[in-house]
Amino acid sequence: MGRRGPKPEPASIKKQKGSSRRPIGEDASPDEEKKTLAETPAILPPEWMKQDALKVWERLAPRLIGQKLLFQIDAETFGRYCRNFARWLKMQEILDTEGETYESESPHGKYKRAHPAYVIADRLERQLTAAEANFGLNPAERQRIFAARAAGSQGDLFGSTSEPKAPKTSGARKPANAPAPARSAVGFLN
C-alpha cells in the first residue's frame, strides 16, 4: 500500500508557487555544503564495488552524506544502488548503439522482439526507482524526508519536546470485578 495523500512537491516547485511557509529541503549554498562535508566523517564504499559503480558512488555519496541521508551502515545498500545504476548506464549505451528491438526468424515469419538489454534495463530501472526513494534521490522523497525531520524537531503544539509524563496514581487497587482489557477487536466488541 502506498503513502496516503497527495504526492509531495519538490522544494523548487513550492518556491515558485510562493508558499508562505518556511522552505523545507532547499539545497544549501556552496559554502554551507563545503562546511558540512568537511565536518562529516568519510563513509567508505564497500570493497566489492567495481570502477563504474565507484564513479557513481564518488559523484552521489558526498551530497547524501552532507544532507545526512547516508551513513556507514547504509554503505552496502547504497553500494548496490551504485552498482545497479552503473549497469543501467551500460544497458543504455548498448541500446543507443543496437536499438531497442531486433528481428528474429521462425517458420511462421519474421518477428520484432525486445532487445535483451532493454529487458535488463527495465528491471534495473524499477529497482533503482525503489532505492532512490529510500535515499531521497528524487525531489519528492527528499522533500518528504526533510519535512519529517522538521516535524520531528518541532515537538508538540506548545513547543515542548519532552516525553509526556505518566499520570500519578494514588496506589488504589482495581475493583475485583473490573473487566480485563481487550486483547483483540473481537474482545473489544463483547
Secondary structure, DSSP 8 states (H G I E B T S, - for coil): ---SSS----HHHHHHHT-SS---S----HHHHHHHHHHS------TT--HHHHHHHHHHHHHHHHTT---GGGHHHHHHHHHHHHHHHHHHHHHHHH-SEEEEEETTEEEEEE-HHHHHHHHHHHHHHHHHHHHT-SHHHHHHHHHHHHHHHH-STTS--S-------------TT-----SSHHHHH-
